[in-house]
Amino acid sequence: MLEIIGIYFASRTIGELASSKGYSSGLYRFLTFLFWFVFEVVGAVIGLLLFGNEGFLFYIFALVGAVCGFLLLKTIVNRLPNKNTFEEEVID
């Protein structure tokens, strides 16, 4: 349940950031879900390889992977050029 709330707030944050730069918020909300899921699976696999199926340690690795996916996408969106800026052409 907490993951669903986390994905909701993460996708809303990324969507608002992309929208403020002039990009489609829907696309970046979908990418948030995709990055979250893929990195969560990768983190879980790494946790299982390191510690086996003992307790919830692999789940902590999965959550850390999901947060890393969110942070990576946030960095990517932050580096996107702003489409909302208009350059004025100076006429001499």
C-alpha positions, 0 to 999 in steps of 0.5 A: 500500500505504501508503494502505491502512495509513493508511486502516486506522489513520485509520478505527480512530482515528475509530471508537474516538473515535466509540464512546467518545462513544456513536456507531456506530463502523461508520458513522464508519469508513465516513465515514472511508473516504468523506472520505479518498477524496473529498478525495483525488480533490479534491486530485488534481484541484487538483494536476492543474489546477495542475501538469498530469501532471508527475511525482508532484506531483499525487499529493502534492496527493492525499495532502494532500487525503486527510489534510485529509479525515481531519482534518475528520472528526476535528474533526467527531467531536470536536465531537459531543455525548457520548451516554454522559453521564447527567444526574441529575434533582434531586428537591426 
